[in-house]
């Protein structure tokens, strides 16, 4: 099972990847939105913002998200690490229910370029 530190590092790596993206992927990464990532097996939530092409984690909270972020991700810690490392395909994980992504329809269309 991935640790809190490994999950935080995975989000940092994802943020670095987003910042270096260009074209349509870069445009999708440039969204300005509140975000939450609930790591279900650790029962913690990373809360923050997508801003300036990066994910800035402001808080690590126990339990599920307390506020409804505009972009919400929920998955196990090992799946988060595997997704960011390219070992797990997002579409397959999402289709099987291993990963939950909730956002407005317009944001989902934009985010699909990132994933």
N, C-alpha and C positions, 0 to 999 in steps of 0.2 A: 504494500500500500504506500502510495506517495505521501510524503510529509508536507506539512504546511509550507516549509521552506522550498521544497521542490516545486510545489504548485505556484508559489510566488515567483520563483525563478522562471517557470514556464510562461507565466503571464508577462514577465519582463522580456523574455525572448520573443514572444509574439509581438509585443510593443515595438521592439527593435526592428523586427521584420516589417511591420506596418510602416514604420518611419522611412524605411528605405525603398518602399514600393513606388512604382511609377505607373503612368497611364491610368487605365480604368481601375486597377487595384489601388493605386495611390489616391484616386478620387474617392473610392469607397472608404479608405482608411482615414480620410480627412473629415469624416462626419464629426459633429460636435454633439455628443449624447452622454447621458448618464448611463452607466453600465454596472451590472452585478454579475458575479460568477460564483454560484453556489456549488461548493465541492461537497457532494452528497455523502460520501463515505466518511469524511472528516467532520461533517455538519458545521462548516464554516462558510462565510460569504466574504469575498473580496468585493468591495464597493468603491466606485470611482467614476472617472469620466474618460471618454474618448475625446481627445482634444489635440489639435496640432499634429494629427497623424500618429498619435501615440495613445496608449492606455495608461492613465495615471491612477494607481490604486491609492485611495485616500484612507481606507480603513479595512481592517480584518475583523469581522464580527462573528460571534458564535451564532449558530443556527441559520435558518433561511433568511433571505433578504427582508429587512424591516420596511424598506420603502420600495415602491415599484419603479425600478429603473426603466429607461426607454429601451434598452437592450439587455436582455436577461439570458444568461447561460447557466445551465445546471448539468453536472456530470460528475463522475468519480474522478479522484485525483490521478489515478493511473491513466485514465482516458485523456485527461487534460494534457499530461506530459506527453503521451503518445501522439496526440493530435499535433501539438506544437513541433514535435520532433519528426513529423511526417510518417510515423509508423501506423497511424490510424486514419483512414479516409473519413472525412467529415460526413459526406453524403451517406455512406454506409452506416456510420454510427448514429446519425440523426434518423435515418429510416428505420433502424432497429430499435430506437428508443433509448439507446445508451447516452445520447446527448440531446438535451432540450435547448432550443433557441427560441426565444420569444421576442418579438419586436413588431413594429408596424409593418404593414405589407410593403410600403415603399422602402423602409430600411432593410427588410429581408432581401429585396431585389438588389440593393446596393451591396449588402454584406456577402451575398453569394459569390461575388468576385474575389473577396478575401479568402473564402473558404474553399 
